[in-house]
Amino acid sequence: MRRGWTRIRLISVVLLGVIAISWAGFSIVSHELSSGKTTIIYVPKTIDPTIEFWQVMRQGVASAAKEFDAEIEVMGTRAEVDVDEQIALLQEAIKKKPKAIILAATDYNRIVPVAKEIVAAGITLITVDSGLNGGISKSFIGTDNTDAGRRTAEILRMHVDSHAEIAVINFVKESATAMERESGTLEILRRYGNYTLLGPYYSNGSVQTAYDIAKSLLKTKPNLKAIIGLNEPTTYGIGKAIQDLKMQSQVVAVGIDSSMGEIRMLEDGVLLATVIQKPFNMGYSAVKTAVEAIDGKRVSPRIDTGSKVITKENMYSSENQKLLFPFVE
Amino acid sequence: MNGWNPLRHHSIHTHIAIAFSCLILCTTALLSYSTYKLSSDAVTHNSLEYTSQLIEQVKVNIQTYISNMESIAALAMRSNDLQRYLKQNEPAFVKLLMKKQVSQYFNSIVTSRDDISSILFISDRGDEIVSNREHADFNSIAQIKEQDWYKKVIGTDQAYISSSHVQRIFRDEYRWVVSISRELPATDDTIGGVLLVDLNYKLINNLCKQIELGKRGYVFIVDPTGDLVYHPQQQLVYSQLKSEQLDKVLQTWNGSMTLGEGSDKKIYTVDTTSFGWKIVSVTYPDELVGNKRQIQYTSALWGILCLIAALAISIVLSYALTKPLKKLEMNMKLAERGDFDIRVEIDNTNEIGKLARTFNIMISKIKELMNQVVEEQEMKRVSELKALQAQIQPHFLYNTLDSIIWMAEMGKMEEVVDMTSALSKLLRSTISKGDELIPISVELEHIHNYLTIQKMRYRKKFTYSIDVDEDIGNCQILKLVLQPIVENAIYHGMKHKPEAGHIRITGKRVDDDIELQVIDDGIGMDSEQAGTLLERKVASKSGNGVGVVNVDHRIKLNFGGAYGLRFESELEEGMIVTLRIPLLRLEDEA
């Protein structure tokens, strides 16, 4: 009987071994087959195809998605100002249970509750371009706006004498971006020279308001040598006012961000310089960071994608061409 | 104990199964590995081949675009309208007309082809521009002339091919193009200038973008100065977030190289166009490995499946092989317990089959021997009984008692006493139980008594003498073996002889045996008849020889076939009966 048992035991051990090996093999294979791509939902401020900034950021997102083998779903609102719709979209996104959400928040404060829901649902949250109050996201990828603000002032130092009057027109008070830029600009203006600082004024992001403010400044302040605009519509309004009053020989403008109008102004010498962001890099870094965070790597809570000062002289360098004239199909 | 053997306690079945399993495991592992190795090498090779074919294709396409542009430039330069337009001495209105015609001609080319975005001629003096658009809003001449395609072509007779750039000819228009320009040198009667043909960059972009090189692989194009014409992540390269080994690429004309370490390892495959652009494909060996991994899994999967099948077969096979052995073992166990009626039924002709047959033969032989032993024991018992009976034949007793009575009537008291005492001794030694083996001296004493009685009964019929060596007196002999021989000599030799005969009993040692002989000079028999005396198992009519045959039988049973009786005789000459037994001294028995 003992021998019979030995044999049964041996056979069962062999069979168990075989089953274990095959199970391991199958599980590895099936794991390989089933482990799908990393799904990431990308929520830009807008999916408006005419707004180049977001188109280029999307190129960066797509490029990184290919490189890091992530599957990206884009969920965006038509208009950049539609905060409620973005909240609704984010709630929808949570239901899809992605591994990560990359968000460009349309509002610094109002998005926070839904952002907390995202984090509570165990989804990695990465903010890009515009962050959230309280730093809820795992990482914020965007331009260092304080630094961008500093650069607008620094470029002026070389072109305006130290006793000049300089006006600063910001866009909104409530925006963290705006405040950071403003603080950077003011920091440099106060640190160097004996500038007479006018403003900051607030354009509410409107070309017309900026134009009106600039026009009245140009008319009433004879010693005004330069106006700094802290976002694209503001800068455009300023440039338009200078052009209309034909004062480009006396007053220069410096701006942030670019548009066709601004490029024209750069070429025409109305705009001395503009500080531009790198949306492609933002999109790329956001996905890269999201993938790293999903993989459990430590990610920096703040990633600066940098900015670049563009002047008439360097605007056609092969490097800056790409930033200024992104190739968008 | 010859060393430690882990398999010592396992059955052959286990041994075979383990040996098979090991063998199969090794073979499968080896095969799977080599399959994987071969396939992965093939995959690597194929993908490299595929990559180089792909970029060759890109190169051909781009060369086609560029050469088309070159031929369009050549065509435009030779056009009559342009030649007339360039003539210095033509009147202004003719020049204006010619300008319009050239413009229309350029336009017809641009509209007929979607790869050309603009054609333009700019004169080196007078700063005149003729483009495919008749009423275009141009940027300032100075702005246009500071572009590379103008600056770099002046003073050369070669066409200049720019990298990808934003064209700044038309106001508020920023198109990505690749420019090809050519100088038309001024002659005595014509003005000089530069002809520009712009290729729509979209074509190159789309061409390169659609190329799939694994998941992460891509194609980029670099011009001979190291300027990136196309790169899917150009902005990352400019921001130093990414880097390409451009210096190494620029040194390579054609071929592949592996650069970088670890997960950053990339394979650069370079091909160079006729005008110096380098088409570079970047692939990640990791991805090939990804492909390899699939092969790995496939070969592992098949390996495991084969292994399972083979292991199952090995178990079944080893069981089938050892099954007859088990059967044999079981039967041997039965035999061990004493069952000799079994037969192992194994139909194989192999070693085990032979073993089984040998075992069967052995078992039947044992059985036969066992039966023989039983039979012999039985015969021994019967013979002894017969021997006993032979001694006390009632007939002999009656005759002897008759003789005593007769002698007593005759008053021969002395003879009566002799005979009676001999009979008494004879009966005592016969009836006395005791051992089967007795000393020769006792047996001779017995014979002496017997002969005394017989001699009295057959008065003057015979005489006898006993002549046995003293030193064998205490050797062992079977009880009552001599009497039947002597009896035979009297009844068949002496009784019918007219005159008195003589019976002589001798005994001596021959080598390690003892030979006792009963020699008579009676009527004897012919030698042939003497030779067959022992073959009679059943007594002849006259009862002749029954006792003798029994004696021979008893000796053979006790001492073996080499011993027994031998008869030598001639008719009328007498007979010699030789009894041969082994030399067994009394002490040996003790």
Chai-1 contact restraints between the chains, C-beta under 6 A:
chainA,res_idxA,chainB,res_idxB,connection_type,confidence,min_distance_angstrom,max_distance_angstrom,comment,restraint_id
A,L10,B,T14,contact,1.0,0.0,6.0,A-B,restraint_1
A,V18,B,I308,contact,1.0,0.0,6.0,A-B,restraint_2
A,V18,B,L311,contact,1.0,0.0,6.0,A-B,restraint_3
A,I21,B,I304,contact,1.0,0.0,6.0,A-B,restraint_4
A,S22,B,I304,contact,1.0,0.0,6.0,A-B,restraint_5
A,G25,B,A300,contact,1.0,0.0,6.0,A-B,restraint_6
A,G25,B,L301,contact,1.0,0.0,6.0,A-B,restraint_7
A,G25,B,I304,contact,1.0,0.0,6.0,A-B,restraint_8
A,V29,B,Y297,contact,1.0,0.0,6.0,A-B,restraint_9
A,S63,B,Q233,contact,1.0,0.0,6.0,A-B,restraint_10
A,E67,B,R216,contact,1.0,0.0,6.0,A-B,restraint_11
A,D69,B,K215,contact,1.0,0.0,6.0,A-B,restraint_12
A,F280,B,Q235,contact,1.0,0.0,6.0,A-B,restraint_13
A,N281,B,S239,contact,1.0,0.0,6.0,A-B,restraint_14
A,S318,B,D227,contact,1.0,0.0,6.0,A-B,restraint_15
A,E319,B,Y238,contact,1.0,0.0,6.0,A-B,restraint_16
A,Q321,B,V166,contact,1.0,0.0,6.0,A-B,restraint_17
A,K322,B,Q234,contact,1.0,0.0,6.0,A-B,restraint_18
A,K322,B,Q235,contact,1.0,0.0,6.0,A-B,restraint_19
A,F325,B,V166,contact,1.0,0.0,6.0,A-B,restraint_20
A,F325,B,Y174,contact,1.0,0.0,6.0,A-B,restraint_21
A,F327,B,W176,contact,1.0,0.0,6.0,A-B,restraint_22
